[in-house]
Amino acid sequence: MQKFRVGISGSIFGSDGAPCFDPQILQKLMDRPDIDATILPAEKTEIDAHDAENFNAIYLMLEKVSFSQIAPRTGPFTGRLRLLARHGVGFDSVDIDGMNNLGIMVTNTPDAVRRPVATMAMTMMLAATHRIIEKHNLTRAGGWSHNADYMGTGLTGKVLGVLGAGSIGKEILRLAQPFEMKLAAADPNCSVAELSALGAEKLSTEELFEKSDVLIIATSLNQDTYHLVDMSKLSRMKRTAALINVARGPVIKEVDLIEALQKNYLSCAGLDVFEQEPVDMANPLLKMDNVITTSHSLCWTDECFDNIARDAIGSVLSYADRRTPQYIVNRSVLEHPRQKSWF
């Protein structure tokens, strides 16, 4: 009987060769006698046809996956690949339509990142409204006597708006409740009743930008949300407002955000993500005192990565045992002949 072959992203390993999470979680995969696990090159950026031919499943972190790179130019797809397990909640790096066509299942880890990303959003909100970076720099520069020139903004009674009230957006609203803010959200897929249960008012996207004192972007990236946050939205914001993005960089039209900050259409921003990653060091956002920037990693904690790895590797192990994984992105693929024949 052939072993179940798994490719493991090289990007989950640090410079010391250890995984960036509890090694015992990975060991559950490595110790299976019926599984042949191979670590992919750390410099690999895209899954190709060779990978699709050689692996039944691939545990992805930073690698991109497209139909054109793994499918043959002519004839039916005959590769081994049936499962792509994403390390994280986002799946914009994977061509979902293409994988549906090829009968390849894609899984992610939504529950694992819910609390870490929501915590990250709160961290950004507090850092931005309390002007922590500016005060940090002021203290180190010996500017103690200028403290009064860097007054922060209190949150009690202010409006916290969340764009995208999915799993993470709802968790942000839950965490914000003790701050006694007025909560609001915009999400066409979330009902008034759902938001009301969290103490939040449902608003249109335009109303959210107009009313929010702090606006947190927590929506997924897709064809409807690409550049959703542009000048038409940013110009509606209060000049005292803070914009926080913990979603994906391209949800914001970055050139418009730069202009809006330069023209004081809003007070400040906190960005963990950018349109281009790694971010171009010439990007004006990196030089603005009123912009907090982190490298798409602020939520990276032991808790976060342990939970992600546990769920992602759990998907691989379930699939190897011919059991349906819990977190399937493209659930319709279960009707594909390649998936039906597996289960």
N, C-alpha and C positions, 0 to 999 in steps of 0.2 A: 504493500500500500504506500502510495506517495505521501510524503510529508506535506503539511500545509506550510507554504513558504511566505514569510513576512519580511518586507523591507521596512527598516526603521530609520526615520529621519536622523541624519547626522547632526542636525542643528539642536537636538535636545541634549547634546552633551557639551559640557564645559571644557575648558582648556586642560583640565586635569583628567579628562576621559570619563568622568562620572556623569550620570544623567542629572538634569537640573531639577530633580525631584527625588523622593525617597527611592533609593536603588531597589528596595525590596518589591516595589510595585512592578518595575520592569522585570525583575527576576521571575515573577510568576509566568511571564511569557517565555523567557529564556530557558526556564527549567522544563518546559513541556517537551517530552520526548517525541511527540508527534508533530512538533513545530520546528521548522528550520528558519531561524531568524538571522537576518543580515543587516548590518548597519550601513546605510548609504553614505557616500562621501559628504563631508561637512560642507564642501563648496557647491554641492548640487543645488540648482535653483529651480529645475523643472523636471517633472517626471516624463520619461520618454518611452518609445515603443519597446526598447529593450527591457525596461522595468516592467511594463505591462505583460511582456512575454514570460518573465521569470518569477513574478510574485503573485500569489493569490490575494494578498492584502498588503497595503502600505500604510504605515503610521506616519502621517504628514505633520510638519510644523510650518516651515517657511516655504516649502516647495509649491510651485504652481502646477496646475494640471489643466491641459487643454485637449480637446478632441483631436485637433490636427497633429499634435505631437505623439499621441499614443495609438491612433487608429491607422490601419493600412490605407494606402492611397486607393487601392482597388480591392474588391472582395470583402467578405465578412470578417468581423473581428474574431480572431482565434486565440487571443492571449489568455493567460491564466487569470488576470486581474478581475476581481469581483467586488472588492471592498477598498474604500479610501476612508481611513479614520483620521479626522482632523483633530489636532491638538489645539483646542480652543473652540469658541462659539462661531466665529466668522467663517464663511465659506466662499467669499467673493473671489478667492484665488483659485477656485475650482469651477470649471465649465460644467455647470449642473445639467444643462440641456444636452450637452455632448455625452455626459456620463449616463443619462437616461437612455440615450440612443444606443449606447454600447452595453447597457445592462449592468452598469457598475454602481453599487450602492455607496452613498456618501453619508458618514455619520459625523456628529460634532459633540460638544460637551456643554450644553447650555446651563445646566444646573451647577456645574463646577465653577463657572465664572460669575454667576449672578451676584453673590455677595462681594467677592473681590473687586469687581468692576464698579459696583454701586458704592463701595467704600472709597474707591479711587475718585469717583465723581464728587463725593463729599469732601475728600481731601483737597481737590482742586478748588471747590467752592470756597472753603475756608481760607485756603492760601491766597486766592485772588481777592476776596473781600477784605481780608486783613492785611493785604499788601505785604505778604511775608517775604517775598524775594527782594522787594525794594528796601524793607527794613533790615533784612539780612545784610544787604550791600552797604546800607547806611552805617550800620554798626561797625562793620569791618573797615569802613573808610574813616572812622572817627567822627562821624557826624551826629553824635548823641544830642547835641543842642538843637538839631533840626527835626526832632521827633514830631512836633506839632504840624509839620508840613506834610506828613504822610499819614493822615487820618484814615482809618479803615471804615468799613460800612457794616453797621449792625444788621442782623438778619430778622429779628423779631418783627412780625407783621409784614415783612417783605414778601413778594410773590416769587415762588420758585416754579418755573415752568420746565416741563420735561417733554422733549420732542421724541416721541416713540415710547409707548407705554407697554412694551413687551415684558419679558421676564426681568430684564435688568432695569428698565424704566420703572416698573412697579416696585422693585426693591429699593430704588432711590427714593421713591415717595414714602416708603415705609421708614427708611432710615432718617428722613427729614422731619418726621412728625414731632419729635421732641424740641425742635428749634422754634416751634410756634410760628411757622411761616404760613402764608396762604399758598396752597398747593394747586397746581393746574397742569394739564397735559393735553397734547394733541396727538391723536392716533386714530386713523379711520377704522382700525380693526379692534378698537377697544370701546366698550359701551359706556354710557353715562353711569349705569349702575355699578360697573366694575370700578370706575374711578371714584365714584361717590363712596364706595366701601373703604377706600384708602384716604378719604377726606379731601379728594381732589376734584376740581371742576374740569369738565371737558370743554376745551376751546378749539376753535379753528387754528390752523397753523399761523395765519396772519394775526389773529388775536393774541396768540401765545407770544409772538415777537413783540407786540405792542405793550403787553401788560407785565411781562416778566422783569423782575429785578435781577434774577439769576436765571439763565436759560441753559439747560443741560441737554446736549444732543446725545441721544441714546438709541437712535433708530438703526436698523440694518441698512447695508448698502445694496441697492438694486437699481434697476433702470428708472424707477420712480423717484428714488431719493438721491440719485447722482446730481450734485450741484443744486440740491434743493435749497440750501442756505446760500442765497446770492444777495446782490445789492438790494433787490426789491424787498427782501425780508430784513436785512441788516439795517436798512435806512429807517425801518419802523421802530427800532429799539430805543429804549430810554438812553439818554446820554450817560446815565449813571449805571447802566446795566453791565453785567458780566456774562460772557458767553463761554461755556465749557463744552469741549468735544471729547467724549470717551467712546465714540462709535468708530467710524472710519473717516480718514482724511477727505476723500472725494465727496462726502456728503456736503461739505462746504466748498464753495467756489473760492479758492484761496486768494486769488488776485483781488476779489471783491472784499474779502475780510481785511486784507492789508490796507486797502483804500479806506474802508469804513473806520478802522482804528486810527489811521492817519488823519481823518477828518473828524474824529471824535464823535462818530455816530453811536459809539458805545464806549464804556469806560475801560474795560480790560478783557482779557481772554486767558483761558487755560486750555492748552492743547497737548493731548498725549499722542495725537495722530496727525499726519500730514498727507497732502495729495501725492507727493513723491517721498518714498521711503527707501533707504535712509534719506533724511532731509538734506537738501542742498545747503551747504554752509553759507551761501550767499543770500539765502532767504531772509528778507527783511524782518520776518517775525522773530528770528533769533536775536535780533538787536534791539527789540522794543522792551523797555523797562516794564511796561504794563502787560506783558504777555509771559505767562509761565509755560515752559516747554519741557516735555519729557519724551523719551524715545520709544513710544508705543510699548511701554513696559512698567508703567506706574503700578499696575495691579499685580505685577509679578512678585509673589510672595511664596513662601513654602506651602502655605495653605492652598493657594490658588493652583500651583503647579502639581502638587500632590493630588488634588481633587481632579484636575484635568486629566492627568496621566491615568489615574484609576478608572475614570470613565472611558477614555479613549482605548486603553488597553483592554478594558472590559468588553468593548465592542468587538475588538479583534478576537478575543477568546470566545465570546458568544458565537461569533460567525464561524470560527474554526470548529465549534461543537455543533454546527448546523442549527443554532438557535437564533431567532430574530433579535438583533441588537435593540437597545432601548431608544437610542436617540438617532433616528434616521432623518436626514434632511430631505431626501427625494423619495418619499414613501411610495410614490407611484411605481418606482422601479421594481417593487415586489411582484408586479404583474408581468415583468419581462421574463421570457423563457429561460434566460441564463440564471435568474434568481429562483424561479420556480423549480428548476432542476436541482438547485442546491439544497433547498429546504424540503 
